[in-house]
Amino acid sequence: MIPSRAADVASAVLDNRTHVRYGPGLSASPTPPLVLGEPVQTVLGESIPLEHVSFVVVDLETTGGSPVNDAITEIGAVRFEGAERIGSFQTLVDPERPIPPAITHLTGISDRSVAGAPSLATVLPSFLEFARGAVIVAHNASFDVGFLDANLLRLEYPALPRPAVCTAKLARRLVWPEVPNVRLRTLAGYFRTRVQPTHRALQDAEATGEVLQGLLDVGHHLGIRTLGELYHACSARGRPNFAKIALADDLPRSPGVYVFRDRNDQILYVGKAKDLRARVRSYFYGDERKKVQDLVASVARIDAIATRGELEALVLESRLISRHLPRFNAHGKRWRRYVFLKLDPREAWPRWKVARSADPNDGAAYLGPFASSARATLAKEALEEAFAIRRCTRSMGRRTRFAPCALADMGRCLAPCDGRVEPDRYHGLVGEMLASLEAPDDLVRLLDGRMATLAEQERYEEAALARDRLRALAEALQRARHDRWLAGGRLSIAAASGERHELVGGALRCDDPAGIAPATPIGSPAPRDRADELAVVRAWLRRHPGEVLACDHAPSEPVAGGRELADILARIRAADDVRGGGRSAAPASPRPGRRRNRR
């Protein structure tokens, strides 16, 4: 609560020029005051402790409720430095219009009371000086601040600094439903303030100031200790489970990973943050999403793992999600939909299949993982368009025969089903196809030319499908090239920020003192549950190029096809950006310099 006043009303000194009431110790200083060229506190950082913040609690009496059509009749304000009251401001104001009888009955301010009072234009400079560099506080702040801002703008002054602190909103977060409502009189009784509200500006401002100090005491126990945390509490849209914000009190203000656990110690949610304490506390400021409300209702403990930087936090988050499958994490569990393309050259008549897992030791060729079966099917169809291998799903031995499909008659399948092709020739074609995955320049040019031909023939839907197939294949080939050296052994990288990262088989070495996310080498192709982890490293290195200090395999890729892959993906993505990101429309311009025919 508020300590004893620095200036009792009986001994206070009233400065008639500014309408400011100061304590004797402040007004009778034997030395001239120090005048600064700039205010000490102008732009308020959110990390300022509340005990170092200047507050000006303001209350107005008016002729009505409209800032446009009504006028101010009285201004009262009290200034605090932290919890210490250092001065007050009070003055009647000539509203330059009759005061309605209902307002006189409520406040006791009549036309006779304001006769001879200064105008608002005279009073505002004094009030602005009194409130300079402080956080504005009011009960139902939108009313008082709205009136002041409307008149400041009318008189060509800048508006009051934002945001203002509303004690009504703050009480709704901190003490409701312990109080039946958040009216000022109710809160004054709850906190047993020495000054009771009377519908007069100064007395109501003093009561609001005492309520503010009481609310700050309550907030301190809930972890609201800085100005930024106070702003968040005021702007929160609800109060369910707000008391659990204390679970974040001991979390560090550093980058890392946070883990929400329930009362059975099961992991509910895993997230990452640059400031662990601030991020975790933000969950309790009234997020309206049902998922967030359910999460904070279930949480009983919050753990944090501090990391050395962003990359380590990203990787550790991915590992924890894939290992523990928290029920409130959605994004990190998408790997369960990932698939691969698999071709086993030991089969009699090999073909591409969509597979749910990959075994790097089974002798098969793999491409992927893909984010979905649909993306894998698009890449599979691109390869089948370029190479006339069989597409039928029927199991075939070397001597299996059955009636061919229409693709055989169209020349788009070698048709081993009716003996048109010898095994050696078929396996030679499969070998060419696998070699094209390593050096895809001719393959990319072939598929790009087919897409361009369809667009020129105004077969736009077929051209769009060809583009989507080419994109799915090109993205998979480019990822495979990067992952091959990234997961090919030991790799040491120095980031531009000075951090040093060590990878073994694509797995980043992370500090994990609790051992809740142990890491083993990922390898290539990456298993489905580790694919996101490798993707995080790949994407981070793309955004933050560093220096390779040591490696088992040089960070390089084959020259053949590299330029073609980069060019085609850049063109497709640029066209998507122009169209707003859609993938179903026809290519805007299949090749640089060509124009699409229009009807």
C-alpha positions in Angstrom: 0.0 0.0 0.0 1.0 3.7 -0.2 3.4 4.9 2.5 2.7 8.1 4.5 2.3 11.1 2.3 5.3 13.3 1.7 3.0 16.4 2.1 0.0 16.4 4.3 -2.8 18.6 3.0 -2.6 20.8 6.0 1.0 21.6 5.5 1.2 21.6 1.7 2.1 24.6 -0.3 0.0 25.6 -3.2 1.8 27.2 -6.2 -0.9 29.5 -7.7 0.8 29.6 -11.0 0.8 25.8 -11.7 -2.0 24.5 -9.4 0.5 22.0 -8.2 0.6 21.0 -4.5 4.1 20.1 -3.3 5.5 19.0 0.1 7.4 21.5 2.2 10.7 19.7 1.6 10.3 20.1 -2.1 9.1 23.7 -2.2 11.6 25.1 0.3 14.8 23.6 -1.0 17.8 25.8 -0.1 19.5 25.1 -3.4 18.3 26.0 -6.9 16.6 23.0 -8.5 18.6 21.1 -11.2 16.9 21.7 -14.6 17.6 19.2 -17.3 17.5 19.9 -21.0 15.5 16.7 -21.5 13.2 14.8 -19.2 14.8 12.0 -17.3 12.0 9.6 -18.3 10.6 10.0 -21.7 10.5 6.8 -23.7 9.9 4.1 -21.2 11.7 0.8 -21.6 9.6 -2.3 -20.8 12.4 -3.7 -18.6 12.3 -0.8 -16.1 11.5 -2.1 -12.5 8.2 -0.7 -11.2 9.9 0.9 -8.2 11.8 3.2 -10.6 8.8 4.2 -12.7 7.0 7.6 -12.3 3.2 7.4 -12.3 0.8 10.3 -12.5 -2.7 9.3 -11.4 -5.3 11.6 -12.9 -9.1 12.0 -12.5 -11.4 14.4 -14.3 -14.9 15.8 -13.6 -16.8 16.8 -16.7 -20.1 18.2 -17.8 -21.0 14.8 -19.5 -19.6 11.7 -21.2 -18.6 12.9 -24.6 -15.1 14.3 -25.2 -16.5 16.1 -28.3 -19.6 17.7 -26.9 -18.8 18.1 -23.2 -16.1 19.9 -21.2 -13.8 19.4 -18.2 -14.8 21.1 -15.0 -12.0 19.8 -12.7 -8.6 18.1 -12.9 -7.0 16.3 -10.1 -3.7 14.3 -10.2 -1.2 12.8 -7.9 2.4 11.9 -8.8 4.3 8.9 -7.5 7.9 7.9 -7.9 7.5 4.2 -7.4 5.5 3.9 -4.2 6.4 7.4 -2.9 3.9 10.2 -3.4 5.8 13.4 -4.2 3.1 15.9 -5.3 -0.4 16.6 -6.3 -2.2 18.8 -8.9 -5.8 20.2 -8.5 -7.7 22.9 -10.2 -11.3 23.8 -11.2 -11.7 24.6 -14.9 -14.2 27.0 -16.5 -16.1 24.7 -19.0 -17.4 27.8 -20.8 -20.9 26.3 -20.8 -23.6 25.7 -18.2 -23.1 22.7 -15.9 -26.1 20.3 -16.0 -28.1 20.0 -12.7 -27.5 16.2 -12.7 -23.7 16.8 -12.8 -23.9 19.4 -10.0 -25.9 17.0 -7.9 -23.3 14.2 -8.5 -20.1 16.2 -8.0 -21.2 19.4 -6.1 -19.6 21.5 -8.8 -21.9 24.3 -10.0 -21.7 27.2 -12.3 -20.9 29.4 -9.2 -18.1 27.0 -8.3 -16.3 27.5 -11.6 -17.0 31.2 -11.9 -13.5 32.9 -12.2 -11.7 29.5 -12.6 -9.0 29.4 -15.3 -9.8 28.1 -18.8 -8.6 24.7 -20.0 -6.1 26.4 -22.3 -4.6 28.1 -19.2 -4.5 24.9 -17.2 -3.2 22.3 -19.7 0.5 23.6 -19.8 0.7 23.3 -16.0 -0.7 19.8 -16.1 1.5 18.6 -18.9 4.6 19.9 -17.0 3.4 18.1 -13.9 2.9 14.8 -15.8 6.0 15.1 -17.9 8.0 11.9 -18.3 5.5 9.8 -16.3 3.1 6.9 -17.0 -0.5 8.1 -17.0 -2.8 6.1 -14.7 -6.6 6.4 -14.4 -9.6 4.4 -13.3 -11.4 3.7 -16.6 -8.5 5.3 -18.4 -10.3 5.5 -21.7 -12.7 8.1 -20.3 -10.1 10.4 -18.7 -7.4 10.0 -21.3 -10.0 10.4 -24.1 -11.1 13.7 -22.7 -7.6 15.0 -22.2 -6.4 13.8 -25.7 -9.5 15.4 -27.4 -8.7 18.8 -25.8 -5.0 18.5 -26.3 -5.5 17.9 -30.0 -8.0 20.8 -30.2 -5.5 23.1 -28.6 -2.7 21.7 -30.9 -0.8 19.8 -28.2 0.5 16.3 -28.8 -1.6 13.5 -27.2 -0.6 11.9 -23.9 2.0 9.2 -24.1 0.7 5.7 -24.6 -0.1 3.3 -23.2 -1.9 4.5 -20.1 -2.5 2.2 -17.2 -6.1 1.5 -16.3 -6.7 0.4 -12.7 -10.1 -1.0 -13.6 -8.6 -3.4 -16.2 -5.7 -4.2 -13.9 -8.1 -5.0 -11.0 -10.1 -7.3 -13.4 -6.9 -9.3 -14.0 -5.6 -9.4 -10.4 -8.4 -9.3 -7.8 -11.6 -10.3 -9.6 -13.6 -12.3 -8.7 -12.5 -11.6 -5.1 -14.4 -8.3 -5.5 -17.9 -8.2 -6.9 -17.0 -5.5 -9.4 -14.1 -3.2 -10.3 -15.7 0.1 -9.5 -13.4 2.6 -7.7 -15.5 2.7 -4.5 -15.5 -1.1 -4.4 -11.7 -1.3 -4.8 -11.1 1.5 -2.3 -13.0 -0.6 0.2 -11.2 -3.8 -0.7 -7.8 -2.1 -0.2 -9.0 0.0 2.7 -7.7 3.3 1.3 -7.4 6.3 3.5 -9.1 8.5 0.9 -12.5 7.5 -0.3 -13.8 8.5 -3.7 -16.3 11.4 -3.6 -16.7 12.3 -7.3 -14.2 15.1 -6.9 -11.1 15.0 -9.0 -8.3 15.2 -6.4 -10.0 12.9 -3.9 -10.7 10.3 -6.6 -7.2 10.6 -8.0 -5.8 10.0 -4.4 -8.1 7.0 -4.0 -7.0 5.6 -7.4 -3.4 6.1 -6.4 -3.8 4.0 -3.3 -5.7 1.4 -5.3 -2.8 1.4 -7.8 -0.3 0.7 -5.0 -2.4 -2.1 -3.7 -2.7 -3.7 -7.1 1.1 -3.4 -7.7 1.6 -5.2 -4.4 -0.7 -8.0 -5.6 1.0 -8.1 -9.0 4.4 -8.3 -7.4 3.5 -11.6 -5.8 2.3 -12.8 -9.3 5.5 -11.8 -11.0 4.6 -8.4 -12.4 7.7 -6.5 -11.6 8.6 -4.4 -14.6 6.7 -1.8 -16.6 6.4 -4.1 -19.6 4.8 -6.8 -17.5 2.4 -4.2 -16.1 1.4 -3.2 -19.7 0.9 -6.8 -20.6 -1.3 -7.4 -17.6 -3.5 -4.4 -18.4 -3.9 -5.4 -22.1 -4.8 -9.0 -21.3 -8.2 -10.0 -22.5 -9.1 -12.4 -19.7 -7.9 -13.6 -16.4 -8.3 -17.4 -16.3 -5.4 -19.1 -14.6 -3.5 -15.8 -14.3 -2.1 -16.8 -10.9 -0.1 -19.5 -12.6 2.1 -16.8 -14.0 4.2 -17.3 -10.9 5.4 -20.5 -12.5 7.6 -18.4 -14.7 9.3 -16.4 -11.9 12.5 -18.4 -11.9 12.9 -18.8 -15.6 16.0 -17.1 -17.2 15.8 -14.1 -19.5 17.9 -15.9 -22.2 17.2 -17.9 -25.3 16.2 -21.5 -24.9 13.4 -24.1 -24.8 10.5 -24.2 -22.4 8.5 -27.3 -21.4 5.0 -27.2 -20.0 4.1 -30.2 -17.8 0.9 -31.4 -16.2 0.5 -32.6 -12.6 1.5 -36.1 -13.8 4.8 -34.7 -15.1 3.7 -35.4 -18.7 4.9 -33.0 -21.3 2.1 -30.8 -22.6 3.9 -28.4 -24.9 7.4 -27.5 -26.0 8.3 -24.1 -27.4 11.4 -21.9 -28.0 12.0 -18.3 -27.2 14.7 -15.6 -27.3 13.6 -14.5 -23.8 12.3 -17.6 -21.9 10.7 -15.7 -19.0 8.9 -13.1 -21.2 7.6 -15.7 -23.6 6.2 -18.0 -21.0 4.6 -15.2 -19.1 2.8 -14.1 -22.3 0.7 -17.3 -22.2 -1.1 -16.1 -19.0 -2.1 -12.6 -20.3 -5.5 -13.7 -21.5 -4.9 -15.2 -25.0 -8.4 -16.0 -26.2 -7.5 -19.1 -28.3 -9.2 -22.1 -26.7 -6.0 -24.2 -27.2 -4.0 -21.7 -25.2 -6.6 -21.6 -22.5 -6.7 -25.4 -22.2 -2.9 -25.5 -22.1 -2.6 -23.0 -19.2 -5.4 -24.7 -17.4 -3.6 -28.0 -17.5 0.0 -26.8 -16.7 1.4 -27.5 -13.3 5.1 -27.0 -13.9 7.3 -25.2 -16.4 10.9 -26.3 -17.1 13.4 -24.3 -19.2 16.6 -25.3 -20.9 18.8 -22.3 -21.7 20.8 -22.6 -24.9 23.7 -20.7 -26.4 21.7 -19.4 -29.3 18.8 -19.7 -31.7 19.9 -22.7 -33.6 20.4 -24.8 -30.5 16.9 -23.8 -29.3 15.4 -24.7 -32.7 17.0 -28.1 -32.8 16.3 -29.0 -29.1 12.7 -28.0 -29.6 12.4 -30.3 -32.6 14.0 -33.2 -30.8 11.7 -32.9 -27.7 8.6 -32.7 -29.9 9.5 -35.8 -32.0 10.5 -37.8 -28.9 7.6 -36.9 -26.5 4.8 -36.0 -29.0 3.2 -33.3 -26.7 -0.5 -33.1 -27.2 -0.6 -29.3 -27.6 2.1 -29.2 -30.3 0.8 -29.5 -33.8 3.6 -28.2 -36.1 6.3 -30.5 -34.8 4.3 -33.7 -35.2 3.7 -33.3 -38.9 6.5 -35.7 -39.6 4.0 -38.5 -39.1 2.6 -37.7 -42.6 6.1 -37.7 -44.3 6.8 -40.3 -47.0 9.6 -41.3 -49.3 9.9 -42.4 -52.9 11.6 -45.8 -53.0 13.0 -47.8 -56.0 14.6 -51.2 -55.4 16.9 -52.0 -58.4 17.1 -55.6 -57.3 13.5 -56.2 -58.3 12.8 -57.8 -61.7 11.1 -54.8 -63.0 11.8 -51.9 -60.6 9.3 -49.0 -60.2 8.9 -46.0 -57.9 6.8 -46.6 -54.8 5.6 -44.3 -52.0 7.1 -45.7 -48.8 6.5 -44.7 -45.1 10.0 -45.4 -44.0 13.6 -45.6 -45.4 16.4 -48.0 -44.6 19.7 -46.7 -45.9 21.2 -50.2 -45.7 18.6 -52.1 -47.9 20.2 -51.3 -51.2 17.2 -49.3 -52.5 17.3 -45.8 -53.9 15.3 -43.2 -51.8 14.1 -39.7 -52.5 12.6 -37.6 -49.7 11.2 -37.3 -47.2 8.2 -35.4 -48.7 5.8 -33.5 -46.6 2.8 -35.5 -47.8 1.9 -38.4 -50.1 0.5 -35.8 -52.6 3.9 -34.1 -52.9 5.7 -37.5 -53.3 3.2 -38.5 -56.0 3.9 -35.3 -57.9 7.6 -36.0 -57.9 7.0 -39.7 -58.8 4.8 -38.6 -61.8 7.5 -36.2 -63.0 10.1 -39.1 -63.1 7.6 -41.3 -64.8 7.0 -38.6 -67.4 10.7 -38.4 -68.2 11.4 -42.2 -68.1 9.1 -44.8 -69.5 9.3 -47.2 -66.5 6.3 -49.1 -65.4 3.7 -47.4 -63.2 1.4 -50.4 -62.5 1.3 -51.5 -58.9 0.9 -55.2 -59.6 3.7 -57.4 -58.3 5.9 -58.8 -61.2 8.5 -61.4 -61.5 10.8 -61.8 -64.4 8.4 -64.0 -66.3 5.1 -62.4 -65.2 2.9 -61.5 -68.2 -0.5 -59.7 -68.4 -2.3 -57.4 -70.8 -0.6 -54.0 -71.2 -2.3 -50.7 -70.3 -2.9 -47.7 -72.6 0.4 -46.1 -71.6 2.2 -48.9 -73.5 0.4 -48.1 -76.7 1.2 -44.4 -76.2 4.9 -45.1 -75.9 5.0 -43.9 -72.3 5.8 -47.3 -70.8 8.2 -50.0 -72.0 5.5 -52.5 -71.0 7.5 -55.4 -69.5 4.1 -56.9 -68.7 3.7 -58.3 -72.3 7.4 -59.0 -73.0 8.1 -56.0 -75.2 11.3 -55.2 -73.4 14.3 -57.2 -72.3 15.3 -57.1 -68.6 18.8 -55.7 -69.6 17.3 -52.8 -71.5 14.8 -52.0 -68.8 17.5 -52.0 -66.1 19.6 -49.8 -68.3 16.8 -47.3 -68.3 16.5 -47.5 -64.6 20.2 -46.9 -64.3 19.9 -43.8 -66.4 17.1 -42.5 -64.3 19.0 -43.0 -61.0 22.1 -41.3 -62.6 19.9 -38.3 -63.5 19.0 -37.9 -59.9 22.7 -37.2 -59.2 23.2 -34.9 -62.3 19.7 -33.7 -63.1 20.5 -31.0 -65.6 19.1 -32.9 -68.6 16.1 -34.1 -66.6 15.2 -30.6 -65.4 15.6 -29.2 -68.9 13.3 -31.9 -70.3 10.6 -31.3 -67.8 10.9 -27.5 -68.1 10.6 -27.8 -71.9 7.5 -30.0 -71.6 5.9 -27.4 -69.3 6.7 -24.6 -71.7 5.2 -26.5 -74.6 2.0 -27.1 -72.8 1.8 -23.4 -71.9 2.4 -22.3 -75.5 -0.4 -24.6 -76.6 -2.7 -22.9 -74.1 -3.2 -26.2 -72.2 -2.9 -24.3 -69.0 -4.2 -26.8 -66.5 -1.8 -29.5 -67.9 1.0 -26.9 -67.7 0.2 -26.1 -64.1 0.3 -29.8 -63.2 3.6 -30.2 -65.0 4.9 -27.2 -63.1 3.8 -28.7 -59.7 5.4 -32.0 -60.6 8.7 -30.3 -61.6 8.7 -28.2 -58.4 8.1 -31.2 -56.1 11.0 -33.1 -57.8 13.4 -30.2 -58.0 12.9 -29.3 -54.3 13.5 -32.9 -53.3 16.6 -33.1 -55.4 18.0 -29.9 -54.0 17.3 -30.9 -50.4 19.0 -34.3 -51.0 22.1 -32.5 -52.3 22.4 -30.3 -49.2 21.6 -33.1 -46.7 24.2 -35.4 -48.2 27.1 -33.3 -47.0 25.3 -31.9 -44.0 24.7 -35.4 -42.6 27.8 -37.0 -44.1 30.0 -37.0 -41.0 31.4 -34.5 -38.6 31.0 -30.8 -39.4 32.2 -27.8 -37.4 30.8 -24.3 -38.3 31.6 -20.9 -36.9 28.6 -18.6 -37.2 28.9 -14.9 -37.9 27.7 -14.2 -34.3 30.8 -16.1 -32.9 28.9 -19.3 -32.0 30.5 -22.5 -32.9 28.3 -25.4 -33.9 29.3 -29.1 -34.0 27.3 -31.6 -36.1 27.7 -35.3 -36.2 25.8 -37.1 -38.9 23.6 -34.0 -39.2 22.8 -33.9 -35.4 23.7 -30.7 -33.6 25.5 -31.1 -30.3 23.3 -29.4 -27.7 23.5 -28.8 -24.0 20.9 -31.0 -22.4 21.7 -31.5 -18.8 18.5 -33.3 -18.0 19.0 -35.7 -20.8 15.4 -35.4 -22.0 16.3 -35.1 -25.7 19.3 -37.3 -26.5 20.6 -37.1 -30.0 22.1 -39.7 -32.3 23.4 -39.1 -35.9 20.6 -38.5 -38.4 22.2 -39.8 -41.6 20.8 -39.6 -45.1 18.0 -40.0 -46.0 16.8 -38.6 -42.7 14.3 -40.7 -40.8 10.8 -39.2 -40.7 11.0 -38.2 -37.0 14.4 -36.5 -37.5 13.6 -34.8 -40.9 12.4 -31.6 -39.2 15.5 -31.4 -37.1 17.7 -31.6 -40.2 15.5 -29.1 -42.0 15.9 -26.6 -39.1 19.7 -26.8 -39.4 19.5 -26.5 -43.2 17.3 -23.5 -43.1 19.3 -21.8 -40.3 22.5 -22.2 -42.2 20.9 -20.7 -45.3 19.9 -17.6 -43.3 23.1 -17.4 -41.3 26.1 -18.4 -43.5 29.1 -19.2 -41.5 32.7 -20.5 -41.8 33.4 -24.2 -42.1 36.1 -25.0 -39.6 36.4 -28.7 -40.1 34.4 -31.4 -41.9 34.6 -35.0 -43.0 33.0 -34.3 -46.3 33.4 -31.0 -48.1 30.3 -28.8 -48.2 29.8 -29.1 -51.9 27.4 -30.6 -54.5 27.8 -31.9 -58.1 28.1 -29.1 -60.7 25.8 -30.9 -63.1 22.3 -29.8 -62.4 23.0 -27.4 -59.6 22.4 -24.3 -61.7 19.3 -25.7 -63.4 17.7 -26.7 -60.0 18.4 -23.2 -58.6 17.1 -21.4 -61.7 13.9 -23.4 -62.1 12.9 -23.1 -58.4 13.7 -19.4 -58.4 11.4 -18.9 -61.5 8.6 -21.0 -60.1 8.7 -19.3 -56.7 8.8 -15.9 -58.2 5.8 -16.7 -60.3 4.0 -17.9 -57.2 4.8 -14.6 -55.4 3.3 -12.7 -58.3 0.1 -14.7 -58.2 -0.1 -14.5 -54.4 1.4 -17.9 -53.6 -1.1 -20.1 -55.4 0.1 -23.3 -57.0 -2.8 -24.2 -59.2 -2.8 -21.5 -61.8 -0.9 -21.9 -65.0 2.7 -20.7 -65.3 2.9 -17.0 -65.9 6.0 -17.3 -68.1 7.6 -20.7 -68.5 10.9 -19.3 -69.7 12.6 -15.9 -69.5 12.0 -13.9 -72.7 9.0 -15.9 -73.8 5.5 -14.5 -73.9 2.4 -16.6 -73.4 -0.1 -16.5 -76.2 -3.4 -15.0 -75.2 -6.8 -15.4 -76.8 
